[in-house]
Amino acid sequence: MAQRPRRALPRPTPETQHFWDGTRVGELRLQRCDACAHVYFPPRPFCPSCASRSVSAFPASGRGTLHSYVIHHRPMPGFEPPYSIAIVKLEEGPQMMSNVVGCPQTPEALELDMPLVVEFKEMSEDITLPLFRPAMLRGSEVAV
């Protein structure tokens, strides 16, 4: 049986290594500017709001809401269609692109503004991806 192609994985850089170190231990790490308190994603060595290089990483709550998505129906290496490509608005303010897992990949199941919680999936020794799943199922909160 032929092996299915693997999903393309990101390559950590010195600027993003703290983020990938966090996902490996089950933390979603964001950055906050020490000068203006702006919280941002993706990782970078300076604040996108005021350009200060005095920034700190911190563990985020891992909670967010579904801001936008598309349901992709074409096969791609490492993905089984249909699957969502989503913009998640994190509780701390930034948005990040990810996938919503743990529910049907339909417009009926993927409601805008639905609460989500991060779930980590180990892809390799170096990369653990932050994915998101619904935080509410049938009116009862799922344990975080």
C-alpha positions as a Markdown table, in Angstrom:
| # | Residue | x | y | z |
|---|---|---|---|---|
| 1 | Met | 0.0 | 0.0 | 0.0 |
| 2 | Ala | 1.4 | 3.4 | -1.0 |
| 3 | Gln | 2.1 | 5.9 | 1.8 |
| 4 | Arg | 0.0 | 9.0 | 1.6 |
| 5 | Pro | 1.8 | 12.3 | 1.2 |
| 6 | Arg | 2.5 | 14.2 | 4.4 |
| 7 | Arg | 1.3 | 17.7 | 5.3 |
| 8 | Ala | 3.9 | 20.4 | 4.6 |
| 9 | Leu | 5.3 | 21.6 | 8.0 |
| 10 | Pro | 6.5 | 25.0 | 9.0 |
| 11 | Arg | 10.2 | 25.6 | 9.6 |
| 12 | Pro | 11.0 | 27.4 | 12.9 |
| 13 | Thr | 13.2 | 30.4 | 12.7 |
| 14 | Pro | 15.0 | 32.2 | 15.6 |
| 15 | Glu | 12.0 | 34.6 | 15.7 |
| 16 | Thr | 9.4 | 31.8 | 15.9 |
| 17 | Gln | 11.3 | 29.1 | 17.9 |
| 18 | His | 9.7 | 30.2 | 21.2 |
| 19 | Phe | 6.2 | 29.6 | 19.6 |
| 20 | Trp | 7.1 | 26.1 | 18.4 |
| 21 | Asp | 8.8 | 25.3 | 21.8 |
| 22 | Gly | 5.5 | 26.2 | 23.4 |
| 23 | Thr | 3.3 | 24.1 | 21.2 |
| 24 | Arg | 5.5 | 21.1 | 21.9 |
| 25 | Val | 4.7 | 21.4 | 25.6 |
| 26 | Gly | 1.0 | 22.2 | 25.1 |
| 27 | Glu | 1.2 | 26.0 | 25.3 |
| 28 | Leu | 0.0 | 28.5 | 22.8 |
| 29 | Arg | 2.5 | 31.3 | 23.2 |
| 30 | Leu | 1.8 | 34.9 | 22.0 |
| 31 | Gln | 3.9 | 38.0 | 22.3 |
| 32 | Arg | 3.2 | 41.2 | 24.2 |
| 33 | Cys | 5.0 | 44.5 | 23.7 |
| 34 | Asp | 6.6 | 45.7 | 27.0 |
| 35 | Ala | 6.3 | 49.3 | 25.8 |
| 36 | Cys | 2.6 | 49.6 | 24.6 |
| 37 | Ala | 1.1 | 46.2 | 25.8 |
| 38 | His | 0.0 | 45.3 | 22.3 |
| 39 | Val | -0.5 | 41.5 | 22.0 |
| 40 | Tyr | 0.2 | 40.1 | 18.6 |
| 41 | Phe | 0.7 | 37.1 | 16.3 |
| 42 | Pro | 2.6 | 35.9 | 14.3 |
| 43 | Pro | 5.8 | 36.0 | 16.3 |
| 44 | Arg | 8.3 | 38.7 | 15.3 |
| 45 | Pro | 11.2 | 40.5 | 17.2 |
| 46 | Phe | 9.4 | 43.9 | 17.3 |
| 47 | Cys | 6.0 | 45.2 | 18.1 |
| 48 | Pro | 3.9 | 45.8 | 14.9 |
| 49 | Ser | 2.1 | 48.6 | 16.7 |
| 50 | Cys | 4.9 | 50.8 | 18.0 |
| 51 | Ala | 8.1 | 49.1 | 16.6 |
| 52 | Ser | 9.6 | 48.5 | 20.1 |
| 53 | Arg | 12.0 | 45.6 | 20.3 |
| 54 | Ser | 11.2 | 45.1 | 24.0 |
| 55 | Val | 8.7 | 42.2 | 23.7 |
| 56 | Ser | 7.9 | 39.2 | 25.9 |
| 57 | Ala | 6.3 | 35.8 | 25.1 |
| 58 | Phe | 3.5 | 34.5 | 27.4 |
| 59 | Pro | 1.2 | 31.5 | 27.4 |
| 60 | Ala | -2.2 | 32.4 | 26.0 |
| 61 | Ser | -5.5 | 30.9 | 27.2 |
| 62 | Gly | -6.0 | 28.7 | 24.2 |
| 63 | Arg | -9.5 | 30.0 | 23.8 |
| 64 | Gly | -11.0 | 31.9 | 20.8 |
| 65 | Thr | -13.9 | 32.2 | 18.4 |
| 66 | Leu | -14.3 | 31.3 | 14.8 |
| 67 | His | -13.9 | 34.5 | 12.9 |
| 68 | Ser | -14.0 | 33.2 | 9.3 |
| 69 | Tyr | -13.5 | 30.0 | 7.4 |
| 70 | Val | -13.7 | 28.1 | 4.1 |
| 71 | Ile | -14.4 | 24.5 | 3.7 |
| 72 | His | -11.8 | 23.0 | 1.3 |
| 73 | His | -13.0 | 20.1 | -0.8 |
| 74 | Arg | -10.0 | 19.3 | -2.9 |
| 75 | Pro | -7.4 | 16.8 | -1.7 |
| 76 | Met | -4.1 | 18.2 | -0.5 |
| 77 | Pro | -1.1 | 16.3 | 0.9 |
| 78 | Gly | -1.8 | 15.5 | 4.5 |
| 79 | Phe | -5.5 | 16.6 | 4.5 |
| 80 | Glu | -8.6 | 14.5 | 4.0 |
| 81 | Pro | -11.4 | 16.6 | 2.4 |
| 82 | Pro | -13.5 | 18.3 | 3.4 |
| 83 | Tyr | -11.5 | 20.3 | 5.9 |
| 84 | Ser | -11.8 | 23.8 | 7.2 |
| 85 | Ile | -9.2 | 26.6 | 6.8 |
| 86 | Ala | -10.1 | 29.0 | 9.6 |
| 87 | Ile | -9.3 | 32.3 | 11.1 |
| 88 | Val | -9.5 | 32.1 | 14.8 |
| 89 | Lys | -9.9 | 35.3 | 16.9 |
| 90 | Leu | -7.9 | 34.5 | 20.1 |
| 91 | Glu | -9.3 | 35.6 | 23.5 |
| 92 | Glu | -6.2 | 37.8 | 23.8 |
| 93 | Gly | -7.0 | 39.7 | 20.6 |
| 94 | Pro | -4.8 | 38.4 | 17.7 |
| 95 | Gln | -6.1 | 36.2 | 15.0 |
| 96 | Met | -4.4 | 33.1 | 13.7 |
| 97 | Met | -5.0 | 30.8 | 10.8 |
| 98 | Ser | -5.6 | 27.1 | 11.7 |
| 99 | Asn | -8.0 | 24.3 | 11.2 |
| 100 | Val | -11.1 | 23.4 | 13.1 |
| 101 | Val | -11.2 | 19.7 | 14.0 |
| 102 | Gly | -13.5 | 17.5 | 16.1 |
| 103 | Cys | -16.8 | 18.4 | 14.3 |
| 104 | Pro | -18.4 | 18.0 | 10.9 |
| 105 | Gln | -16.8 | 20.2 | 8.3 |
| 106 | Thr | -20.1 | 21.7 | 7.2 |
| 107 | Pro | -21.6 | 25.3 | 7.4 |
| 108 | Glu | -24.2 | 23.9 | 9.8 |
| 109 | Ala | -21.5 | 22.8 | 12.3 |
| 110 | Leu | -19.0 | 25.7 | 11.7 |
| 111 | Glu | -20.9 | 28.7 | 13.0 |
| 112 | Leu | -19.2 | 32.1 | 13.0 |
| 113 | Asp | -18.3 | 33.3 | 16.5 |
| 114 | Met | -18.6 | 29.8 | 17.9 |
| 115 | Pro | -16.3 | 29.3 | 20.9 |
| 116 | Leu | -13.1 | 27.2 | 20.2 |
| 117 | Val | -10.3 | 25.8 | 22.2 |
| 118 | Val | -6.8 | 24.9 | 21.1 |
| 119 | Glu | -5.8 | 21.3 | 20.6 |
| 120 | Phe | -2.2 | 20.3 | 19.9 |
| 121 | Lys | -1.2 | 17.7 | 17.2 |
| 122 | Glu | 2.3 | 16.4 | 17.1 |
| 123 | Met | 3.4 | 16.2 | 13.5 |
| 124 | Ser | 7.2 | 15.6 | 14.0 |
| 125 | Glu | 9.8 | 15.7 | 16.6 |
| 126 | Asp | 10.1 | 19.5 | 16.1 |
| 127 | Ile | 6.6 | 20.6 | 15.1 |
| 128 | Thr | 3.4 | 20.3 | 17.1 |
| 129 | Leu | 0.5 | 22.2 | 15.4 |
| 130 | Pro | -2.1 | 24.2 | 17.2 |
| 131 | Leu | -5.5 | 23.2 | 15.9 |
| 132 | Phe | -8.9 | 24.3 | 17.3 |
| 133 | Arg | -12.0 | 22.3 | 18.2 |
| 134 | Pro | -15.4 | 23.5 | 19.3 |
| 135 | Ala | -15.5 | 24.4 | 23.0 |
| 136 | Met | -19.3 | 23.8 | 23.2 |
| 137 | Leu | -21.0 | 20.6 | 22.0 |
| 138 | Arg | -24.8 | 20.3 | 22.3 |
| 139 | Gly | -25.0 | 23.1 | 24.9 |
| 140 | Ser | -22.5 | 21.7 | 27.4 |
| 141 | Glu | -18.9 | 22.9 | 27.7 |
| 142 | Val | -16.2 | 20.5 | 26.7 |
| 143 | Ala | -13.4 | 20.2 | 29.3 |
| 144 | Val | -10.4 | 22.3 | 28.3 |
